[in-house]
């Protein structure tokens, strides 16, 4: 139980759609997200693209949050917990997309 709860730790990302914006490149001051849209769905880039380019990747408000310590979401492997009474509330926050709640 403790290891599952650790896996489902809530990330500190702001997923409020009204505050969801693509970040600017700190060096150039430009939004370069559109040029990297093809990376949105690649496993190795999912987390960084969600953090940096949530609008471009369509992840404002309806995303699976990653584990804070690993930076990787484990929602797909925990999908059966979406309807488990013991985990349902936690999964609704952490794994909203996987659980089909948006």
Backbone as ProteinMPNN parsed JSONL, in Angstrom:
{"seq_chain_A": "XXXXXXXXXXXXXXXXXXXXXXXXXXXXXXXXXXXXXXXXXXXXXXXXXXXXXXXXXXXXXXXXXXXXXXXXXXXXXXXXXXXXXXXXXXXXXXXXXXXXXX", "coords_chain_A": {"N_chain_A": [[0.828, -1.193, 0.0], [1.894, 1.298, 0.848], [3.935, 1.654, -1.05], [2.447, 1.915, -3.374], [1.056, 4.279, -2.835], [3.206, 6.022, -2.756], [3.966, 5.907, -5.402], [1.835, 7.212, -6.49], [2.181, 9.85, -5.779], [1.267, 13.255, -5.491], [1.907, 15.595, -7.965], [3.433, 18.846, -8.266], [2.515, 20.447, -10.303], [0.852, 23.083, -12.016], [-2.25, 22.671, -13.012], [-4.441, 24.15, -13.643], [-6.665, 25.192, -15.969], [-7.065, 27.927, -16.631], [-4.675, 29.118, -16.112], [-2.882, 27.888, -17.653], [-0.219, 27.851, -19.725], [2.081, 27.928, -22.468], [5.554, 27.838, -21.947], [8.076, 30.349, -22.297], [11.159, 30.413, -24.127], [13.923, 30.909, -22.197], [16.288, 32.03, -23.063], [15.904, 33.085, -25.667], [13.48, 34.354, -25.428], [11.235, 33.629, -26.777], [8.346, 31.698, -27.736], [8.773, 28.453, -28.396], [7.408, 26.154, -28.669], [5.539, 25.223, -30.65], [7.138, 24.43, -32.768], [8.13, 22.067, -31.805], [6.099, 20.293, -31.473], [5.754, 17.666, -32.343], [7.045, 16.144, -30.465], [5.414, 15.83, -28.29], [3.977, 13.432, -27.788], [5.87, 11.476, -27.488], [7.456, 9.054, -25.492], [9.927, 9.632, -24.102], [9.87, 12.382, -23.959], [7.479, 13.212, -22.882], [7.015, 14.201, -20.184], [8.648, 16.586, -19.964], [7.648, 18.065, -22.103], [5.016, 18.391, -21.31], [5.369, 19.983, -19.087], [6.656, 22.277, -20.156], [5.267, 22.952, -22.511], [2.325, 22.849, -22.328], [-0.072, 23.846, -23.53], [0.335, 23.658, -26.319], [0.639, 20.891, -26.482], [-1.833, 20.061, -25.728], [-2.537, 19.577, -23.042], [-3.748, 20.876, -20.927], [-5.221, 20.752, -17.965], [-6.28, 18.114, -18.346], [-4.545, 15.66, -17.748], [-2.242, 12.991, -16.978], [-0.561, 12.984, -14.046], [2.923, 13.021, -13.264], [5.01, 10.972, -11.126], [6.576, 12.61, -8.491], [9.213, 12.037, -7.653], [10.333, 10.388, -9.65], [9.563, 11.552, -12.034], [8.056, 10.367, -13.928], [4.996, 9.139, -15.185], [2.956, 6.6, -13.83], [0.503, 5.791, -14.403], [-0.776, 4.272, -16.467], [-0.11, 1.633, -15.873], [-1.494, 1.31, -13.568], [-4.159, 1.383, -14.038], [-6.306, -0.286, -13.309], [-6.853, 0.509, -10.747], [-8.453, 2.715, -10.912], [-11.152, 2.289, -10.472], [-11.184, 1.11, -8.054], [-12.269, 1.226, -4.806], [-10.578, 1.951, -2.673], [-8.582, 3.482, -3.845], [-9.701, 5.209, -5.653], [-10.331, 8.048, -5.326], [-7.764, 9.216, -5.159], [-6.669, 8.402, -7.58], [-8.314, 9.811, -9.306], [-7.302, 12.347, -9.197], [-4.512, 12.119, -9.699], [-4.366, 10.492, -12.002], [-6.116, 11.371, -14.032], [-6.563, 11.431, -16.853], [-6.004, 8.765, -17.731], [-7.957, 7.403, -16.289], [-10.202, 8.202, -17.595], [-11.61, 10.552, -16.966], [-12.011, 13.019, -18.097]], "CA_chain_A": [[0.0, 0.0, 0.0], [2.753, 2.485, 0.911], [4.648, 1.854, -2.317], [1.485, 2.421, -4.343], [0.816, 5.684, -2.515], [4.396, 6.771, -3.174], [3.887, 5.974, -6.858], [0.787, 8.152, -6.829], [2.369, 11.15, -5.127], [0.73, 14.352, -6.287], [2.922, 16.515, -8.474], [3.142, 20.25, -7.958], [2.222, 21.186, -11.514], [-0.375, 23.858, -12.039], [-3.073, 22.18, -14.113], [-5.591, 25.029, -13.758], [-6.713, 25.613, -17.382], [-6.987, 29.374, -16.811], [-3.281, 29.522, -15.936], [-2.096, 26.972, -18.467], [0.436, 28.551, -20.832], [3.374, 27.422, -22.91], [6.641, 28.677, -21.432], [8.976, 30.985, -23.262], [12.564, 30.066, -24.037], [14.535, 31.968, -21.385], [17.388, 32.641, -23.8], [15.426, 33.859, -26.822], [12.251, 35.067, -25.096], [10.208, 33.223, -27.729], [7.675, 30.426, -27.537], [9.244, 27.548, -29.439], [6.669, 24.905, -28.523], [4.919, 24.762, -31.893], [8.171, 23.753, -33.549], [8.46, 20.776, -31.191], [4.833, 19.621, -31.204], [5.895, 16.24, -32.628], [7.608, 15.475, -29.293], [4.394, 15.758, -27.237], [3.512, 12.078, -27.498], [6.986, 10.539, -27.35], [7.694, 8.708, -24.091], [11.074, 10.319, -23.534], [9.63, 13.828, -23.899], [6.141, 13.48, -22.347], [7.054, 15.031, -18.975], [9.191, 17.919, -20.228], [6.732, 18.778, -22.993], [3.846, 18.748, -20.504], [5.781, 21.102, -18.232], [7.053, 23.444, -20.931], [4.366, 23.252, -23.626], [1.038, 22.187, -22.095], [-1.092, 24.288, -24.476], [0.679, 23.044, -27.601], [0.439, 19.448, -26.382], [-3.213, 19.784, -25.363], [-2.541, 18.966, -21.719], [-4.237, 21.792, -19.896], [-6.309, 20.237, -17.16], [-6.566, 16.686, -18.475], [-3.285, 14.949, -17.904], [-1.806, 12.099, -15.912], [0.574, 13.621, -13.397], [4.033, 12.108, -12.988], [5.528, 10.826, -9.77], [7.539, 13.703, -8.274], [10.589, 11.57, -7.513], [10.856, 9.81, -10.891], [9.202, 12.363, -13.182], [7.374, 9.5, -14.884], [3.676, 8.719, -14.754], [2.751, 5.158, -13.836], [-0.947, 5.63, -14.454], [-1.235, 3.199, -17.357], [0.042, 0.331, -15.197], [-2.371, 1.31, -12.393], [-5.515, 1.675, -14.523], [-7.298, -1.069, -12.564], [-7.127, 1.21, -9.484], [-9.398, 3.803, -11.179], [-12.471, 1.942, -9.93], [-10.982, 0.5, -6.737], [-12.74, 2.178, -3.782], [-9.465, 2.393, -1.83], [-7.689, 4.371, -4.585], [-10.47, 5.983, -6.631], [-10.173, 9.501, -5.154], [-6.372, 9.565, -5.484], [-6.507, 8.199, -9.017], [-9.052, 10.872, -9.996], [-6.42, 13.519, -9.244], [-3.219, 11.768, -10.27], [-4.468, 9.796, -13.289], [-7.394, 11.824, -14.603], [-6.677, 11.042, -18.262], [-6.059, 7.306, -17.798], [-9.231, 6.956, -15.723], [-11.274, 8.668, -18.454], [-12.398, 11.527, -16.225], [-12.039, 14.308, -18.779]], "C_chain_A": [[0.874, 1.258, 0.0], [3.482, 2.731, -0.395], [3.7, 2.375, -3.397], [1.2, 3.892, -4.09], [2.005, 6.548, -2.914], [4.392, 6.945, -4.691], [2.881, 7.027, -7.29], [0.959, 9.52, -6.189], [1.932, 12.271, -6.051], [1.838, 15.314, -6.692], [2.488, 17.948, -8.212], [2.861, 21.08, -9.208], [0.931, 21.953, -11.366], [-1.178, 23.401, -13.245], [-4.37, 22.968, -14.238], [-5.62, 25.556, -15.188], [-6.602, 27.12, -17.586], [-5.563, 29.904, -16.671], [-2.332, 28.67, -16.776], [-1.534, 27.713, -19.673], [1.727, 27.821, -21.209], [4.444, 28.367, -22.386], [7.487, 29.228, -22.565], [10.396, 30.462, -23.055], [13.261, 31.212, -23.304], [15.686, 32.679, -22.097], [16.882, 33.564, -24.905], [14.19, 34.702, -26.508], [11.099, 34.719, -26.02], [9.581, 31.893, -27.308], [8.079, 29.52, -28.694], [8.485, 26.229, -29.445], [6.107, 24.361, -29.826], [5.926, 24.005, -32.75], [8.543, 22.373, -33.028], [7.223, 19.946, -30.872], [4.924, 18.103, -31.412], [6.457, 15.453, -31.438], [6.571, 15.23, -28.192], [4.011, 14.336, -26.841], [4.638, 11.055, -27.356], [7.316, 10.319, -25.875], [8.826, 9.499, -23.445], [10.893, 11.817, -23.344], [8.304, 14.202, -23.242], [6.176, 14.458, -21.176], [7.53, 16.444, -19.285], [8.262, 18.716, -21.139], [5.462, 19.198, -22.253], [4.165, 19.943, -19.616], [5.989, 22.378, -19.033], [6.019, 23.887, -21.959], [2.979, 22.631, -23.457], [-0.061, 22.599, -23.078], [-0.875, 23.605, -25.82], [0.381, 21.551, -27.603], [-0.987, 19.072, -25.978], [-3.358, 19.151, -23.991], [-2.975, 19.904, -20.606], [-5.427, 21.175, -19.19], [-6.566, 18.753, -17.253], [-5.284, 15.928, -18.784], [-3.126, 13.939, -16.784], [-0.558, 12.734, -15.327], [1.679, 12.61, -13.122], [4.341, 12.031, -11.501], [6.604, 11.883, -9.593], [8.981, 13.209, -8.239], [11.164, 11.039, -8.822], [10.591, 10.683, -12.112], [8.453, 11.59, -14.253], [5.994, 9.143, -14.332], [3.576, 7.201, -14.816], [1.273, 4.828, -13.95], [-1.399, 4.462, -15.32], [-1.133, 1.833, -16.687], [-0.866, 0.207, -13.973], [-3.842, 1.519, -12.77], [-6.591, 0.925, -13.752], [-7.677, -0.404, -11.241], [-8.137, 2.34, -9.663], [-10.762, 3.541, -10.546], [-12.379, 1.26, -8.57], [-11.322, 1.536, -5.666], [-11.604, 2.744, -2.939], [-8.585, 3.44, -2.52], [-8.411, 5.36, -5.498], [-10.263, 7.497, -6.524], [-8.773, 9.953, -5.554], [-6.126, 9.462, -6.978], [-7.208, 9.297, -9.819], [-8.226, 12.146, -10.111], [-5.158, 13.203, -10.035], [-3.315, 11.244, -11.708], [-5.775, 10.106, -14.008], [-7.587, 11.338, -16.04], [-6.843, 9.529, -18.397], [-7.408, 6.776, -17.315], [-10.437, 7.455, -16.521], [-12.187, 9.681, -17.79], [-12.41, 12.915, -16.854], [-12.19, 14.105, -20.274]], "O_chain_A": [[0.618, 2.186, -0.768], [3.639, 3.878, -0.813], [4.098, 3.182, -4.238], [1.112, 4.674, -5.036], [1.828, 7.682, -3.361], [4.769, 7.999, -5.202], [3.048, 7.663, -8.33], [-0.007, 10.273, -6.067], [2.198, 12.237, -7.252], [2.607, 15.784, -5.854], [1.313, 18.218, -7.966], [2.964, 22.306, -9.163], [0.018, 21.516, -10.665], [-0.822, 23.713, -14.382], [-5.311, 22.499, -14.878], [-4.715, 26.285, -15.595], [-6.091, 27.557, -18.618], [-5.284, 31.032, -17.076], [-1.114, 28.739, -16.612], [-2.286, 28.151, -20.543], [2.369, 27.185, -20.374], [4.247, 29.582, -22.386], [7.589, 28.639, -23.641], [10.782, 30.114, -21.94], [13.195, 32.359, -23.744], [16.015, 33.815, -21.757], [17.368, 34.684, -25.062], [13.884, 35.652, -27.229], [10.092, 35.427, -26.052], [10.201, 31.081, -26.622], [7.754, 29.802, -29.847], [8.87, 25.292, -30.144], [6.19, 23.159, -30.08], [5.565, 23.021, -33.396], [9.196, 21.597, -33.727], [7.294, 19.001, -30.087], [4.24, 17.344, -30.725], [6.354, 14.226, -31.407], [6.844, 14.484, -27.251], [3.748, 14.073, -25.668], [4.368, 9.877, -27.123], [7.441, 11.273, -25.107], [8.667, 9.988, -22.327], [11.679, 12.453, -22.643], [8.025, 15.387, -23.059], [5.44, 15.445, -21.177], [6.869, 17.409, -18.9], [8.109, 19.923, -20.958], [4.897, 20.252, -22.545], [3.32, 20.816, -19.419], [5.539, 23.448, -18.623], [5.908, 25.079, -22.247], [2.503, 21.948, -24.365], [-0.904, 21.773, -23.426], [-1.807, 23.037, -26.389], [-0.077, 21.007, -28.608], [-1.313, 17.888, -25.894], [-4.209, 18.283, -23.794], [-2.587, 19.718, -19.452], [-6.516, 21.087, -19.756], [-7.046, 18.172, -16.279], [-4.991, 15.603, -19.935], [-3.803, 14.026, -15.759], [0.403, 12.993, -16.052], [1.396, 11.461, -12.783], [3.976, 12.915, -10.726], [7.463, 12.036, -10.462], [9.879, 13.887, -8.739], [12.354, 11.214, -9.087], [11.299, 10.58, -13.114], [8.238, 12.093, -15.356], [5.851, 8.875, -13.139], [4.065, 6.586, -15.764], [0.847, 3.718, -13.631], [-2.316, 3.734, -14.94], [-1.98, 0.968, -16.911], [-0.995, -0.877, -13.404], [-4.671, 1.801, -11.905], [-7.686, 1.453, -13.559], [-8.721, -0.725, -10.672], [-8.634, 2.876, -8.673], [-11.445, 4.477, -10.13], [-13.401, 0.876, -8.001], [-10.719, 2.609, -5.629], [-11.662, 3.904, -2.53], [-7.908, 4.211, -1.84], [-7.78, 6.257, -6.056], [-10.041, 8.158, -7.539], [-8.622, 10.975, -6.224], [-5.466, 10.313, -7.573], [-6.742, 9.671, -10.895], [-8.435, 12.938, -11.029], [-4.786, 13.948, -10.942], [-2.445, 11.524, -12.532], [-6.448, 9.212, -14.522], [-8.673, 10.881, -16.396], [-7.736, 9.067, -19.108], [-7.936, 5.813, -17.869], [-11.577, 7.16, -16.161], [-13.397, 9.677, -18.017], [-12.784, 13.886, -16.197], [-12.234, 15.076, -21.028]]}, "name": "protein", "num_of_chains": 1, "seq": "XXXXXXXXXXXXXXXXXXXXXXXXXXXXXXXXXXXXXXXXXXXXXXXXXXXXXXXXXXXXXXXXXXXXXXXXXXXXXXXXXXXXXXXXXXXXXXXXXXXXXX"}
